[in-house]
Amino acid sequence: MVNEQEKVKIYIREDMDVSQRTWLVAKLEQESGVVGAWFEGDDHHCLTVDYERNYFSHATLLDTIKLNGFHGEVVGA
């Protein structure tokens, strides 16, 4: 079975400082199926997640972010 990768952009509602963004990215990248996560340039709200569809959907990514104390919404795939 081939793991299909997908990228999604998520708008994080909270204002996050550098340490919070770094922490959230590290937490997401520890999840099985997350290939990478990063914030776009200087935009502290725009999180991009590259993931394998066999492990996650947009909804489960949002749930994972919420479990880590933040709230987001999908703004683009």
N, C-alpha and C positions, 0 to 999 in steps of 0.2 A: 504494500500500500504506500502510495506517495503522499508525503505531507505537503499540502498546498499552503503557501504563505500568503498572508494578506496584511496590508498596512491600513491602519485606521487613525484618524486624527480625533483627539478628544479634547474638548474645552474643559479645563479644570476651573470650577467656580471660585475656589478660594485663592486669595493672594498668598503666594508661597515664596519664601526666601530661598537662597541657594541651597542651604542644607536640607530643607524640606524637599526640594525638587530632586536633589541627589539621592536622598533616602528613598523617595517613592520610585525613582527609576531603578535603584538597586533591588528593592522589594519585588518589583514587577519582573525584572530580569532573572530572579531566582525561581519564578514560576515555570513549571514544565510547559513547553510550547511557546513561550515568549522568546523570540529571537533577539529582539532589541527594543529599547525604549529611550526616548530622548525628547527634550523640549526644544522647540524651534527657535534658534537664535536668541534674541532678547525677549521673546514673548513668554512670559511666565505662566501663561494659561494654556498654551497650545502644546499638548503632549502627543507625540506620534508613537504608536506601538506597532511593531512588526511581529506577527504571531502566526502560528500554525493553526489552520482552521479545524484540525482534528481535535485540538485541545480547548479552544476558546471560540466564543461568538462575541459580537459587540456587547451583548447584554452581560455575559459572564465577565468580560473585561471591566465593565462599569461596576459590577458587583465586587470584583476584586479591589478596585480603587476605593470603593466605599468601605470595604472591610478594613482598609488601611487609613481611614479617617478623612477621606476627601470625597468630593462629589464632582461628577463630570457628565458631559453629554457628548454624543458622537456628532461631529460637525463635518466629517468627510471620510471617505474611504479611498 
